[in-house]
Amino acid sequence: MSAVRIDLHVHSTASDGTDPPAEVVRRAGAAGLDVVALTDHDTTAGVTAASDALPPGLTLVPGMELSCLLDGNSMHMLAYLFDREDPALTAETGLIRDDRTHRARAMVGRLQELGAPVTWEQVTRIAAGAVVGRPHIARAMAEAGVVATPSGAFTADWIGDGGRAHVGRYAPAPERAIALVRDAGGVPVLAHPRSPGYEIGDEVITRLAAVGLAGVEVFHPDHDDSERSRLAALATRLGLLMTGGSDDHGSFNDSGLGRDTTPPAEYERLVAQATGARPVTAGPR
């Protein structure tokens, strides 16, 4: 019997991925995954389309990557299997998405002041109705020839944190995010805590574990073997789940579905904690 392969961090065009939700689950099935979580930024808008398009044998975990702010710096909280109709969490994500739009407009304005030929119409065309984020602006910058590739936009010269065209935005503190997800019956997991620009120290993770954090994303493309070992040891000490995922955004980052995965036993622990929703499974292959 082949090993169960579980990717719990994937994006679609509902936020800043390049593939529609139906194409994401088709690709997941083609990649040999058994379980995939759709974790778009601050929205579950793609979950229904992904559920409807599930290929036989694939299980979908409804989720979201919730934006947070820690001491003025961005951090991300993966949330799984929560009640998508929960009023408090729905209201909070609405605030975050609205502020994302205001922020993106302001960033485009700053780029224009710096001489970059990027327009709001161009950015919204690329976003195609999704929650507008910096990756959409970065793709517009590459399209306009301001940078060679979208990744080149995330620097101090342009829209990287603290950059010339960077604009801050609203997001809840991680403690509030954890409480909202827990109250909605979901499972909160700290995303990629060793990714460049998103580094979260052990003391913060310990503090968040004390207020309801359920897990840490240990297995992520940005984490080398030494970081994975350190995070695994910390998670074991704190009794936290250890999840993994590709953080695939389609052609935007070309990470590859299933590049990093969650151990099956950890997945079972995660599902056992959830009371807000259940995974969705298509028929047998």
C-alpha positions in Angstrom: 0.0 0.0 0.0 1.4 3.4 -0.9 2.0 6.0 1.8 -0.8 8.5 2.5 0.2 12.0 1.2 -1.3 15.0 2.9 -0.6 18.7 1.8 -2.2 21.1 4.2 -1.1 24.4 2.7 -2.4 25.3 -0.8 -3.7 28.5 -2.5 -6.0 29.2 -5.4 -7.3 32.2 -7.3 -9.6 32.9 -4.4 -6.6 34.7 -3.0 -3.2 34.9 -4.6 -2.8 31.5 -6.3 -2.8 31.3 -10.1 -5.2 28.3 -10.5 -8.9 28.2 -9.9 -10.0 26.0 -7.0 -11.3 23.2 -9.3 -7.9 23.1 -11.1 -6.1 23.0 -7.7 -7.9 19.8 -6.7 -7.4 18.3 -10.1 -3.7 19.0 -9.9 -3.7 17.6 -6.3 -5.3 14.3 -7.5 -2.8 14.2 -10.5 0.1 14.7 -8.0 -1.0 11.6 -6.1 -2.2 13.4 -3.0 -4.7 11.8 -0.7 -5.6 14.9 1.3 -5.3 18.6 0.4 -6.2 21.7 2.3 -7.3 24.8 0.5 -5.9 27.7 2.7 -6.5 30.9 0.8 -5.6 34.2 2.5 -8.4 35.5 4.7 -11.2 33.8 2.7 -13.0 30.5 2.1 -14.5 31.6 -1.1 -12.9 28.8 -3.1 -13.9 25.9 -0.8 -17.3 25.2 -2.4 -15.9 25.1 -6.0 -13.0 22.9 -4.8 -15.5 20.5 -3.0 -17.7 20.2 -6.1 -14.7 19.4 -8.3 -13.0 16.8 -6.1 -11.6 13.9 -8.1 -12.3 10.4 -6.8 -10.3 9.4 -3.8 -9.2 12.9 -2.8 -10.1 14.5 0.6 -10.4 18.2 0.9 -9.8 20.0 4.2 -11.5 23.4 4.2 -9.2 26.0 5.6 -7.8 29.5 5.4 -4.5 31.3 6.0 -5.5 34.1 8.4 -3.4 37.3 8.4 -2.1 38.5 11.8 0.1 41.2 13.2 2.8 40.7 15.8 4.5 43.8 17.1 3.7 45.5 13.7 5.1 42.6 11.7 3.1 40.2 9.5 2.5 36.6 10.6 0.2 34.0 9.3 -2.1 31.5 11.1 -3.4 28.5 9.2 -7.0 27.6 10.3 -8.6 24.3 9.6 -12.1 22.8 9.8 -13.9 25.8 11.4 -17.5 26.8 10.9 -17.5 28.9 7.8 -20.7 30.7 8.9 -19.3 31.7 12.3 -20.3 35.4 12.7 -17.3 36.6 14.6 -14.7 35.0 12.3 -16.6 36.0 9.2 -16.7 39.7 10.4 -13.0 39.7 11.2 -12.0 38.3 7.8 -14.2 40.8 6.2 -12.4 43.6 7.9 -9.0 42.1 6.9 -10.1 41.8 3.2 -11.5 45.4 3.1 -8.3 46.8 4.5 -6.3 44.7 2.0 -8.0 46.6 -0.8 -7.3 50.0 0.7 -3.7 49.0 1.3 -3.2 47.7 -2.3 -4.6 50.9 -3.8 -2.3 52.9 -1.6 0.7 50.8 -2.7 -0.2 51.2 -6.4 -0.3 55.0 -5.7 3.2 54.9 -4.2 4.5 52.9 -7.1 3.2 55.5 -9.5 4.9 58.2 -7.5 8.1 56.3 -7.8 7.7 56.2 -11.6 6.5 52.6 -11.9 3.9 52.3 -14.7 1.5 50.1 -12.7 -2.3 50.8 -12.6 -5.1 49.7 -10.3 -7.0 48.4 -13.3 -4.0 46.2 -14.1 -3.8 44.8 -10.6 -7.5 44.0 -10.4 -7.4 42.3 -13.8 -4.6 40.1 -12.5 -6.5 39.4 -9.2 -9.6 38.5 -11.2 -12.0 39.1 -8.4 -9.9 37.5 -5.7 -8.7 39.1 -2.5 -6.0 41.6 -3.7 -2.6 41.0 -2.2 1.0 41.9 -2.8 1.6 39.0 -5.1 -1.0 40.5 -7.5 0.9 43.8 -7.4 4.2 42.0 -7.9 2.8 40.3 -11.0 1.6 43.6 -12.3 5.1 45.1 -11.8 6.7 42.2 -13.6 4.2 42.5 -16.4 5.0 46.3 -16.7 8.7 45.5 -16.8 9.4 47.2 -13.5 11.1 44.0 -12.2 12.2 40.9 -14.0 10.1 38.5 -12.0 7.4 38.9 -9.3 9.8 37.9 -6.6 11.9 40.9 -7.5 9.2 43.2 -6.2 9.6 42.0 -2.6 12.6 44.2 -1.8 13.3 47.5 0.1 13.2 49.2 -3.2 9.7 48.3 -3.9 6.9 46.4 -1.9 8.9 44.4 0.6 8.2 45.0 4.3 9.5 48.5 5.0 10.1 49.2 1.3 9.6 52.5 -0.5 6.1 51.5 -1.7 5.1 49.3 1.2 1.9 50.2 3.2 0.9 48.6 6.5 -2.6 47.2 7.0 -5.0 45.9 9.6 -4.8 42.4 11.0 -5.6 40.9 14.4 -3.1 39.9 17.0 -2.3 36.2 16.9 -4.0 35.7 20.3 -7.2 37.1 18.9 -6.9 35.0 15.7 -6.4 31.8 17.8 -9.5 32.6 19.9 -11.6 33.3 16.9 -10.6 30.1 15.2 -11.1 28.0 18.4 -14.5 29.6 19.0 -15.5 28.7 15.5 -14.6 25.0 16.2 -11.4 25.1 14.2 -7.8 24.2 14.6 -5.2 27.1 14.6 -1.7 26.2 13.3 1.2 28.7 13.0 2.3 29.0 9.4 5.9 28.8 8.3 7.5 30.3 11.4 11.0 30.2 9.9 10.2 31.7 6.5 12.3 34.8 5.7 10.3 37.9 6.8 7.9 35.8 8.9 10.3 34.4 11.6 8.6 33.7 14.9 10.8 32.9 17.9 10.4 29.9 20.2 9.3 32.2 23.1 6.4 33.5 21.1 5.3 30.0 20.0 5.5 28.9 23.6 3.3 31.9 24.6 0.8 31.2 21.9 0.6 27.5 22.8 -0.5 28.6 26.3 -3.5 30.4 24.8 -4.8 27.7 22.4 -2.4 27.4 19.5 -2.8 23.8 18.3 0.1 23.3 16.0 3.1 24.5 14.0 3.9 24.1 10.4 7.1 22.2 10.6 7.5 20.9 7.1 7.6 23.8 4.7 9.7 24.6 1.6 11.4 27.5 3.5 12.5 25.3 6.4 15.8 23.5 6.1 16.5 20.3 7.9 18.0 22.0 11.0 15.0 24.3 11.4 12.6 21.3 11.0 14.4 19.5 13.7 14.3 22.4 16.1 10.7 23.1 15.4 9.8 19.4 15.8 11.5 19.3 19.2 9.7 22.5 20.3 6.3 21.1 19.1 6.9 17.9 21.0 7.8 19.7 24.2 4.7 21.9 23.9 2.4 19.1 22.8 1.6 20.9 19.5 0.6 19.3 16.2 3.3 19.2 13.4 1.9 19.9 10.0 3.4 20.3 6.6 2.4 21.7 3.2 3.8 23.0 -0.1 2.4 26.5 0.2 1.7 26.1 -3.5 0.4 29.1 -5.4 0.4 27.6 -8.9 2.7 29.2 -11.4 3.4 32.1 -9.1 5.9 30.3 -6.9 6.0 26.9 -8.7 6.4 25.1 -5.3 4.7 21.9 -6.4 1.8 20.3 -4.7 3.0 17.6 -2.2 6.5 19.0 -2.0 6.1 19.0 1.7 3.5 16.9 3.6 1.9 16.3 6.9 2.5 13.0 8.7 -0.7 10.9 8.7 -0.8 10.6 12.5 -0.5 14.4 12.9 -3.4 14.8 10.4 -5.6 12.4 12.5 -4.8 14.5 15.6 -5.8 17.6 13.8 -9.1 16.2 12.6 -9.9 14.9 16.1 -9.6 18.4 17.5 -12.0 20.0 15.0 -15.7 20.6 15.9 -16.7 23.2 13.3 -16.5 21.2 10.1 -15.3 17.9 8.7 -13.1 17.0 5.7 -14.9 16.4 2.4 -14.1 13.2 0.5 -14.9 12.2 -3.0 -15.7 8.7 -4.1 -13.0 6.0 -4.5 -10.5 6.2 -7.3 
